[in-house]
Amino acid sequence: MLVATFAFGQSDDEMDIRKLEKHWTELLDKGDTTSLLEIWSENYVVNNPNGKIVTTQDIVALMKGGHKFPAVKRIIENITFNQDIAIVMGKELQQPSNMNPNSEEWIPRRFTNVWIKTKSGWQLAARQSSKVVAE
């Protein structure tokens, strides 16, 4: 009952964005650059956890060179709509390079993803992911 109520209270756009958030992460895990290029906007840009700004071309070259991105569990905390823009914010846990399956030891980060609604549907236009630093 609670799940049905929660889903009922979401707009179609919000449900679409939630599905796309999960889908593009799955494509990244699979290394499916062809499908990712359909989801990413032409000028998709990322400020990655290392503080480096990278473009679609940078990411695709990295993936085609054999790079595998570590697994990420993303928890969406907020989706805000402003006309044809959706801003998704939350936390994510990145699997450490030692591939530790214990998610309690995964690396905590904060993220913001920006989606733009186009004639062909929602496209991911920008992303920021930052490591959480213990104080």
Summary of the structure (lengths in Angstrom):
residues: 135
radius of gyration: 15.4
end to end distance: 40.0
largest distance: 46.8
contacts: 334
relative contact order: 0.18
helix: 33%
strand: 41%
